[in-house]
Amino acid sequence: MPRYEFECNHCNEKFELTLSMKDRGNAKIVCPNCNSSDTSQVYSGIYINTRSSGKTSFKGCCNDCDSCMHRDVD
């Protein structure tokens, strides 16, 4: 289930909730610190590791560049 991060606009408390996507749409979000419902969802970046555990070698124009689309995998 997705975890959502929120911040209370009343006391500035940051907190997380685990909700299904269906429940998120219908949920009344309440701050666990002050019980205010004046909250905002906080959006943050995510990290996704797409590398396999095998060694990847880069050949050609970029040698060790992770962002290059010109790579060969051994």
Backbone as JSON, one array per atom type, in Angstrom:
{
  "sequence": "MPRYEFECNHCNEKFELTLSMKDRGNAKIVCPNCNSSDTSQVYSGIYINTRSSGKTSFKGCCNDCDSCMHRDVD",
  "N": [[0.83, -1.18, 0.0], [0.44, 2.27, -0.67], [2.39, 4.88, 0.87], [1.71, 7.94, 2.31], [2.75, 11.29, 2.76], [2.19, 13.92, 4.98], [1.59, 17.32, 6.08], [0.76, 19.27, 8.82], [-1.11, 22.19, 8.71], [-1.67, 23.73, 10.84], [-0.06, 23.14, 13.19], [2.35, 22.49, 12.07], [3.33, 19.9, 12.13], [4.82, 17.01, 10.73], [3.76, 14.03, 9.18], [3.15, 10.55, 8.39], [0.98, 8.43, 6.53], [-0.34, 5.23, 5.82], [-2.23, 4.24, 3.24], [-4.73, 2.76, 1.16], [-5.12, 3.41, -2.35], [-7.76, 3.86, -2.98], [-8.89, 4.38, -0.44], [-7.48, 6.7, 0.16], [-8.61, 8.7, -1.41], [-11.05, 9.11, -0.15], [-10.48, 9.65, 2.47], [-10.47, 11.42, 5.56], [-8.06, 13.43, 6.56], [-6.3, 13.76, 9.5], [-4.34, 15.51, 11.79], [-2.04, 13.84, 13.85], [-0.91, 15.05, 16.03], [-2.21, 17.5, 16.84], [-4.83, 17.15, 16.18], [-6.02, 18.57, 14.13], [-7.76, 19.09, 11.07], [-6.76, 20.54, 9.06], [-4.72, 20.01, 6.86], [-2.0, 19.3, 4.58], [-0.94, 17.5, 1.74], [2.36, 16.36, 1.33], [4.66, 16.39, -1.22], [7.27, 14.48, -2.35], [10.47, 13.56, -3.75], [11.24, 10.36, -5.25], [13.15, 7.34, -5.03], [14.25, 4.99, -7.27], [15.74, 2.0, -7.79], [17.14, 0.76, -10.57], [19.1, -0.86, -11.44], [20.56, -4.03, -12.03], [21.94, -6.73, -10.07], [24.19, -7.55, -11.34], [27.38, -6.81, -12.93], [27.75, -3.85, -14.74], [29.07, -2.72, -17.72], [30.38, 0.06, -19.47], [30.68, 1.22, -22.75], [32.09, 2.99, -25.49], [31.04, 6.27, -26.29], [30.75, 7.43, -23.75], [31.94, 6.14, -21.57], [31.89, 5.9, -18.36], [29.38, 6.96, -17.82], [26.31, 7.12, -16.32], [23.92, 8.1, -17.31], [23.88, 7.97, -20.04], [22.52, 6.89, -23.11], [23.86, 5.28, -24.79], [24.96, 2.57, -24.21], [26.44, -0.59, -23.49], [25.65, -3.71, -22.15], [27.37, -6.09, -20.3]],
  "CA": [[0.0, 0.0, 0.0], [1.21, 3.51, -0.71], [2.55, 5.72, 2.06], [1.53, 9.35, 1.99], [3.31, 12.19, 3.75], [1.36, 15.1, 5.18], [2.03, 18.32, 7.04], [-0.35, 20.01, 9.43], [-1.01, 23.63, 8.5], [-1.91, 24.39, 12.13], [1.08, 23.0, 14.1], [3.52, 22.16, 11.25], [3.75, 18.51, 12.33], [4.86, 16.16, 9.54], [3.4, 12.65, 9.52], [2.89, 9.65, 7.27], [-0.13, 7.48, 6.63], [-0.39, 4.18, 4.81], [-3.63, 4.13, 2.81], [-4.93, 2.3, -0.2], [-5.45, 4.54, -3.22], [-9.2, 4.07, -2.84], [-9.13, 5.03, 0.85], [-6.88, 8.04, 0.15], [-9.57, 9.62, -2.01], [-12.18, 9.35, 0.75], [-10.03, 9.8, 3.86], [-10.35, 12.71, 6.23], [-6.73, 13.39, 7.15], [-6.27, 14.49, 10.75], [-3.01, 15.56, 12.39], [-1.98, 13.06, 15.09], [-0.38, 15.88, 17.1], [-3.17, 18.49, 17.36], [-6.17, 16.74, 15.71], [-6.54, 19.49, 13.12], [-7.95, 18.51, 9.74], [-6.15, 21.48, 8.12], [-3.47, 19.35, 6.48], [-1.64, 19.3, 3.16], [-0.06, 16.41, 1.35], [3.71, 16.75, 0.97], [5.16, 15.59, -2.33], [8.73, 14.41, -2.34], [11.05, 12.69, -4.78], [11.38, 8.95, -4.94], [14.34, 6.69, -5.57], [13.98, 3.67, -7.81], [16.96, 1.36, -8.23], [16.84, -0.05, -11.75], [20.26, -1.68, -11.79], [20.59, -5.41, -11.56], [23.11, -6.97, -9.23], [25.33, -7.84, -12.2], [28.24, -5.68, -13.28], [27.45, -3.19, -16.0], [30.22, -2.0, -18.26], [30.0, 1.06, -20.44], [31.61, 1.3, -23.85], [31.74, 3.99, -26.47], [31.27, 7.7, -26.12], [30.61, 7.98, -22.4], [32.68, 5.33, -20.61], [31.26, 5.62, -17.08], [28.23, 7.82, -17.65], [25.08, 6.38, -16.04], [22.77, 8.66, -17.98], [24.0, 7.84, -21.48], [21.72, 5.84, -23.74], [24.78, 4.52, -25.62], [25.71, 1.66, -23.36], [26.35, -2.03, -23.71], [25.7, -4.44, -20.88], [28.06, -7.39, -20.4]],
  "C": [[0.88, 1.24, 0.0], [1.26, 4.22, 0.64], [2.48, 7.17, 1.6], [2.1, 10.19, 3.11], [2.47, 13.46, 3.78], [2.04, 16.07, 6.13], [0.8, 19.07, 7.53], [-0.12, 21.5, 9.22], [-1.21, 24.43, 9.79], [-0.67, 24.34, 13.02], [2.39, 22.64, 13.4], [4.08, 20.76, 11.48], [3.75, 17.78, 11.0], [4.57, 14.73, 9.97], [3.1, 11.87, 8.26], [1.7, 8.77, 7.58], [-0.02, 6.46, 5.52], [-1.86, 3.95, 4.49], [-3.68, 3.5, 1.43], [-5.29, 3.52, -1.05], [-6.94, 4.87, -3.12], [-9.52, 4.82, -1.54], [-8.58, 6.45, 0.87], [-7.85, 9.06, -0.4], [-10.7, 10.0, -1.09], [-11.77, 9.7, 2.18], [-10.07, 11.25, 4.32], [-9.03, 12.65, 6.99], [-6.69, 14.32, 8.36], [-4.87, 14.39, 11.34], [-3.01, 14.76, 13.71], [-1.48, 13.89, 16.29], [-1.44, 16.8, 17.7], [-4.61, 18.21, 16.94], [-6.81, 17.71, 14.73], [-6.72, 18.74, 11.8], [-7.42, 19.46, 8.65], [-4.76, 20.97, 7.77], [-3.26, 19.45, 4.98], [-0.75, 18.11, 2.89], [1.28, 16.98, 0.91], [4.18, 15.82, -0.13], [6.67, 15.64, -2.31], [9.19, 13.48, -3.44], [11.12, 11.25, -4.31], [12.66, 8.43, -5.56], [13.94, 5.3, -6.02], [15.29, 3.12, -8.34], [16.63, 0.44, -9.39], [18.01, -0.92, -12.18], [20.1, -3.08, -11.25], [21.84, -5.58, -10.71], [24.35, -7.3, -10.05], [26.12, -6.6, -12.53], [27.86, -5.14, -14.64], [28.72, -2.49, -16.48], [29.75, -1.08, -19.36], [31.08, 1.15, -21.5], [31.17, 2.41, -24.78], [31.97, 5.39, -25.99], [31.31, 8.16, -24.68], [31.36, 7.23, -21.3], [31.87, 5.03, -19.34], [30.01, 6.44, -16.81], [26.97, 6.98, -17.45], [23.89, 6.87, -16.85], [22.78, 8.48, -19.49], [23.16, 6.68, -22.01], [22.57, 4.95, -24.64], [25.59, 3.56, -24.78], [25.45, 0.22, -23.74], [26.47, -2.71, -22.36], [26.36, -5.77, -21.12], [27.21, -8.47, -19.77]]
}
